[in-house]
Amino acid sequence: MLKCWPVIERGLRIMSRARSTYFSRIGIGVLGIIGTMMMAFFDARSPNLGNNNIGLLMFSFLSMVILTFSIFSGIRYTSDCIAAEKRNGTLGLLFLTDLTTMDILLGKLSANSFRALLNLLATVPVLSFTILYGGVTIEMVLKLSLISVNQLILSLVIGLTASVFQTQSKAAFSTASSIVVGIHFILPFIATLLQKHFSQFVWFTNGYFQAFQIAGMGGPGGNALGAGSWLAFAVTQGFVLGLSLILFRVCIVKLSHSWRNFTNPVESQPARKFRLWPSRSTPKPKPASKSESHQSEASTTQPASGNRFAGNRGGLRLTSSFPLDYLFSRRKPEITSACAMGFLAALYLIILKVTDGFDEPIAGLVGIMLSNLIFKWQWASVVIGAAHRERRDGTLEFLISTPLKLSTIFISLRRAAAYDLRYSIIVQALFQVIMHLIIFVGDSSSKEYHFWTFYCTSYVFLILDIAALIYGGAWLGLTCVNYSNAFTQSIVWIIGMPTFLLYLLIILFSSIQAMPNENDFQMMWLVMGVGWAVLVILFCKAWVTRYIRIIGSIPFGKKLTFKYLEVSRNSIHSPSAPVPSSNPAKLSSQPD
Amino acid sequence: MKYTIQPDVPAVETINLTRTYEALTALNALDLVVNRGDLFGFIGSNGAGKTTTLRILSTFLSPTAGQARVLGYNVVTQADAVRHIIGYMPDFFGVYRDMIVSEYLDFFGACYQIGANQRVQTINDVLELVGLHEKKDQLIGALSRGMQQRLGLARVLIHDPELLLLDEPASGLDPRARVEMMAILQELQKMGKTIIISSHILSELQALCNRVAIIEKGSLKYSGPIEGVGQDLSSHKVFRVHCGPNPESALPAFLEIPELVNPTILKGRISFTLEDASIDPARILHQLISAGVPIRDFHEEEISLEKVFMNYTSGETQ
């Protein structure tokens, strides 16, 4: 009897109640159908391509979708499975039973594998169309299936590993994403360099790239998959499977030694290090005398007082040399975060430079678009999360019970968020400038893409995005009932959509110019765009339905009067319980 | 797997049990014995070492030195056996809020490898016992805090453990829920379970437990039957006498009896102390009546667990 069966059963039972299970299956199926329709349409418009090439083109497109799904979807399913148990304090309860570490991990992995594999299975019927078109052999489909399953297992195990090492949902997902990026992008990059300089590594790089050759063969005539030997294929897949097994073993060892640390529920999110910006009236600290110098040194790492508005920010006392104190203090995760972002950006630039045959303009535009999304996600996450934390922790009631104006609280939150994100914003702006230079240098015909109009617009959009995220994020964080990653994502999509569309259009515009038959491709992108829009509308509908209460609670009017805050303040400042205050005049002031 | 339990071993035995966290000594050479069938109260201030002890006994924590045995099994070397024969309810514990009550218990029953048919019966039984039978099809997230505490107790009981380790099981419950929880524990004791319960609500422990231990700064201050808990303090007895609406007029009669120490009026009653335990209080009562004191009530003050606890502990925390 499988001892891990109860864990699998529980996982499946919970998933069967989750709407996302059904949405994701439908989503992948719809994506496949849209792709197939697009190719069929393309086939009808371009009879000169021939059925075989159409089959290959479809196969190429589908293999890209399937491989992307396999590589990235697994971490989404497993990255929170153990971390959630830790946060809820239920991990210890599992270990009190007859289950072993192996049982628990295997159960979690199996339950999530079922879900991911079912999603993957949704693409099989669409894949069979490519065989009907011709040009695609059974061997190619079989290899693609095996690679996809193998990559999916690796992705699931990476998610599980991150979940074992982390406690917070976001941290686990970020760790898993980093490992995936490391394995699938940095290692191949190193392999490429090795192949360039050391030809004996060809077998390794060829094998490693087996999966990517499918995606990379796109276009008529590509048959890398069909041509590859089964031995090389087996070695590559053995390598990937071995990596999965090693990571799973790491999970077992780590969890066996660490589960005791998580037998009680832990806070769902780590304590935020950045607090509200100090008020302008913060008195400057008196210069310390020599005898007190050691005390003042100590106070730079300890909160000056319990009042967050009394010059206490992030555990640091604000002094006249505040910026320097702060920069050289140990607690500056926003710099770490910005450095990480900068590292990713630099890595992208290096890949762009080193890789031969990379189309700089397109790569640059894609880089800007992706970095925009990543940065926006980070910004939205920080701002909304910070504002919502005040509400979730019950500290908002404390703040509004003070004589502070409501508008002051809101402005302080905004300023704190802007301050926290300053490095991140600078990195993104710099990256955008460099990318534009690369596009400009790499392509002399850039002016044909309405160069100045587009670039100027993109910077204006960047500034608008930042403003919208910081203002809107703080506002939503204070007013929203529930806060989750999905909520942040939806905000990013809504706020970032114009910029995203701008970049998408310019990429498409550039691609169309490079294509031989402009009319056919314009129609193709049109069909794809319509399909994409339908998907977005479907998902937006789900999000809007979910957050309808939040949207309903946002007070729209001539003045921005925070309904929630008003209600809370009124309940606190009821006539029967007057608020003691040294400055009653401020109490009667209304928000701006 | 069924683990055999020797009939003559105590439920819990700790010898020189020590646990340190870097510079902090949470448990300092704790020697404790809990007999089988006891409802054992574990009392101490915050940070005294109660939770650490319970976590060691439940194998959640390893001792730094010394050893602990649960029904004869060593908590370190025979942790699997210990986990199977105990039911541990932490002070803060999580529940799967997305499951329904019966599913939750079924899941843990399956984890303990109880057969499917037996699980159904057991789940019904434990839900009946904790008074959650009507809620068996409800989502756990929709249950109140008190109900979730009961569900936690039901989970602890699902594999029929010999020993229950309950860390603050009544914390956060309203008075009615607390009384009901205590009634359940008494019922469990009648069923032959050994229960170790840590709590701050001393009055309830006094009514509930047959043995208690008082711990402070990781060291044991007292361990024994609840009846003997005040013996050290009761070398002298305190009496309170109700002499009608005007106790001042009766006070001279008390002062005339030489055995009575420090007779004073306190909240409308006359209070005095008998330092010699061999003096018969009935004789004093007779003397007072003979002196014409209109006695309406004459009783010895009980020494509460709170008083004993305050006497044994200095209030220092680690």
Chai-1 contact restraints between the chains, C-beta under 6 A:
chainA,res_idxA,chainB,res_idxB,connection_type,confidence,min_distance_angstrom,max_distance_angstrom,comment,restraint_id
A,P6,B,F107,contact,1.0,0.0,6.0,A-B,restraint_1
A,P6,B,A110,contact,1.0,0.0,6.0,A-B,restraint_2
A,P6,B,C111,contact,1.0,0.0,6.0,A-B,restraint_3
A,R10,B,F107,contact,1.0,0.0,6.0,A-B,restraint_4
A,I14,B,D98,contact,1.0,0.0,6.0,A-B,restraint_5
A,N88,B,G94,contact,1.0,0.0,6.0,A-B,restraint_6
A,G89,B,F93,contact,1.0,0.0,6.0,A-B,restraint_7
A,G89,B,G94,contact,1.0,0.0,6.0,A-B,restraint_8
A,T90,B,G94,contact,1.0,0.0,6.0,A-B,restraint_9
A,L96,B,R83,contact,1.0,0.0,6.0,A-B,restraint_10
A,T97,B,C111,contact,1.0,0.0,6.0,A-B,restraint_11
A,T97,B,Y112,contact,1.0,0.0,6.0,A-B,restraint_12
A,D98,B,Y112,contact,1.0,0.0,6.0,A-B,restraint_13
A,D98,B,Q113,contact,1.0,0.0,6.0,A-B,restraint_14
A,L99,B,C111,contact,1.0,0.0,6.0,A-B,restraint_15
A,R260,B,F60,contact,1.0,0.0,6.0,A-B,restraint_16
A,T263,B,F60,contact,1.0,0.0,6.0,A-B,restraint_17
A,N264,B,F92,contact,1.0,0.0,6.0,A-B,restraint_18
A,P265,B,F92,contact,1.0,0.0,6.0,A-B,restraint_19
A,P265,B,G94,contact,1.0,0.0,6.0,A-B,restraint_20
